[in-house]
Amino acid sequence: MDREIRLYFSQIIVRSRCDAPFFHNDWAKVNNDAFTFLTPITGDPPTFGLLYQNGRGKVSEYRNKAGEGILFGDFFTHSTTPGVRDHAEAVLCFEFGTDRMEHWDKVFAAIKGQARTIRMPNGQFIRNEF
């Protein structure tokens, strides 16, 4: 970054069930110029967490904890932990990274399907059409 970390967008992810893992990467080939931060915001002890592939390719689990979060960048293969709740559970998600416009094409390629309004590294907002 040149001067500051740039928040591209944030969202609240709400779920009450996850039937099966959907492994994916939020960031691939962005050279850790962008990151995701997730933290639970519902009052109950969180049920859902993340399944992820560790450095050896084995699936491990990160359990969400109130007052804590998880931060990840490139090639972090993960999924919501399957489960069912009788009420919704919410996670706050921040997508952020570099303020250098020369990296925007690769960052935007990774997030273009996730939000309608996105802030670019130069601070300007764009309206994203899916």
C-alpha positions in Angstrom: 0.0 0.0 0.0 1.0 3.6 -0.4 -0.8 5.5 2.3 -3.7 3.5 3.8 -5.5 0.2 3.8 -8.7 0.5 1.7 -12.0 -1.1 2.7 -13.6 -2.3 -0.6 -16.9 -3.4 1.0 -18.4 -5.1 4.0 -21.4 -7.3 4.5 -23.3 -9.2 7.1 -23.6 -12.9 6.2 -26.6 -14.5 7.9 -27.2 -18.3 7.9 -29.2 -20.8 9.9 -28.1 -23.9 7.9 -25.3 -25.2 5.8 -26.1 -28.5 4.2 -22.8 -29.3 2.7 -19.3 -27.8 2.4 -18.6 -25.4 -0.5 -14.9 -25.0 -0.6 -13.6 -21.8 -2.3 -11.0 -19.1 -2.2 -12.0 -15.4 -1.7 -8.6 -14.4 -3.1 -6.5 -16.2 -5.6 -3.5 -14.7 -7.5 -3.8 -11.2 -5.8 -0.4 -11.6 -4.1 -1.9 -10.9 -0.7 -2.9 -7.4 -1.8 -6.4 -8.1 -0.5 -7.8 -9.9 2.6 -11.0 -11.1 4.2 -11.8 -10.6 7.9 -14.8 -12.5 9.5 -16.1 -12.2 13.0 -19.4 -13.4 14.6 -21.8 -10.7 15.7 -24.8 -12.7 17.1 -25.1 -12.9 20.9 -25.2 -16.7 21.3 -22.0 -18.8 21.2 -21.4 -19.2 17.5 -22.2 -22.6 16.0 -20.9 -22.1 12.5 -17.2 -21.9 11.8 -14.9 -22.5 8.9 -13.6 -25.7 7.4 -10.3 -25.1 5.7 -7.5 -26.9 4.0 -4.3 -26.6 6.0 -0.8 -26.4 4.5 -0.8 -30.2 4.0 -4.1 -30.2 2.2 -5.9 -31.8 5.2 -9.3 -30.3 6.2 -9.3 -28.7 9.6 -11.9 -26.6 11.4 -11.8 -23.0 12.8 -14.6 -22.5 15.4 -15.9 -18.9 15.5 -15.6 -17.3 19.0 -17.4 -14.2 20.2 -15.0 -11.3 20.3 -12.5 -12.9 17.9 -12.2 -13.1 14.1 -10.2 -14.7 11.4 -8.2 -13.0 8.7 -7.0 -14.6 5.5 -5.6 -13.7 2.0 -4.5 -15.6 -1.0 -5.4 -19.3 -1.6 -7.1 -19.9 1.7 -9.5 -22.7 0.7 -12.5 -22.7 3.1 -16.1 -23.4 3.6 -18.8 -22.8 6.2 -19.0 -25.7 8.6 -22.2 -27.6 7.8 -24.9 -27.5 10.5 -28.4 -26.4 11.4 -29.6 -23.8 13.9 -33.1 -23.0 15.0 -32.3 -19.3 14.5 -30.1 -17.2 12.3 -26.4 -16.6 13.1 -24.6 -13.5 11.6 -21.0 -12.9 10.7 -19.5 -9.5 9.8 -17.3 -9.7 6.8 -14.8 -7.0 5.7 -13.0 -7.2 2.3 -10.0 -4.8 2.2 -6.5 -4.3 1.0 -4.1 -2.2 -1.1 -4.7 1.4 -2.1 -2.6 1.0 -5.2 -4.7 1.1 -8.4 -2.2 -0.9 -10.4 -3.5 -4.0 -8.5 -7.2 -3.2 -9.0 -7.8 -5.5 -12.0 -6.8 -8.6 -10.1 -8.6 -7.6 -6.9 -11.8 -6.7 -8.7 -11.7 -10.0 -10.6 -11.9 -11.8 -7.3 -14.7 -9.7 -5.7 -16.8 -8.5 -8.6 -19.7 -11.0 -7.9 -20.0 -10.2 -4.2 -21.2 -6.6 -3.8 -23.2 -4.0 -5.7 -21.1 -1.0 -4.5 -17.4 -1.4 -4.2 -14.7 1.1 -3.2 -11.7 1.1 -5.4 -8.1 1.5 -4.1 -8.2 5.2 -5.1 -11.1 5.8 -2.8 -13.8 6.2 -5.6 -16.9 4.1 -5.5 -18.2 2.1 -8.4 -21.6 0.5 -9.0 -21.0 -3.1 -9.8 -23.4 -5.0 -12.2 -23.3 -8.7 -11.6 
